[in-house]
């Protein structure tokens, strides 16, 4: 097999790999979005930003230092 043919094949394989990586990334993002939507439905909407901060909410303020010291590790 000549060098130009190998380069063409390598180029096509690289293109196919990039395509598969994009598809895998998109599928993973779809799974995460579905899981988040399910969690929000299961929580009854408690994950909404306007529902008030809670311990499980990522945007919640950290617990005061005195409360953190009381928690078992």
N, C-alpha and C positions, 0 to 999 in steps of 0.2 A: 504494500500500500504506500502510495506516495505521500510526502509531507503535506501538500495542500489538502488531500483527502482527509488526513488525520486531523488537520486544523479545523476543517469543516465539520467533521464528526464531533470533535471536542467542543466546538462552538455550539452545536445543536444540543449536545448533552448538558452544557452549562446553561443554555437557555431553558431546557426542560427542568433542570434542577431549580432554577430561579422561579419558574412557574409553580412547581410543586411546593416550594417554600412559601410563596405568596398564598397559595390555596390552603396550606396547613395553618398559616397564621390567621387567615380569615375564618377558617373553621374553629380554631381555638377561641378567637374573639366572639364568634357566635355562641359557643358553649358558655363562655363567661357571661355574656349578656343574658342568656337564657337562665343561668343559675342565679344571677342577681335579680332578675324579674321574678323567679320562683320564690326566692328568699323574701322579696318585698311583699309578694302576695301572701306568703305564709305568715309574715309578721303583721299582716293587716295594715300595711302602709306605714309601719313604724320606722322604716328606713328613709322616709321622705325627709328632706332637710327642714320642712316647716313643722314636723311632728315633734320637735324639741330634741335637745341633745340627750343622749343616753350613754351608758358605759360602752355598749356595743357599737355605737355610731362612730364611724371613722373621724368625723369632725368634732366629736365631743371633747370638751376640755379634760385634761388629765385630772385624776383624783388628787385632792390635797395631800401633801406629804404625810400628814398625820394618819390619813386613811390608808395610804400605801404601806405604812409601817405595820399596821394591824393585820394585813392580809397574810395568810400562810403562803410560803413559797413553794 
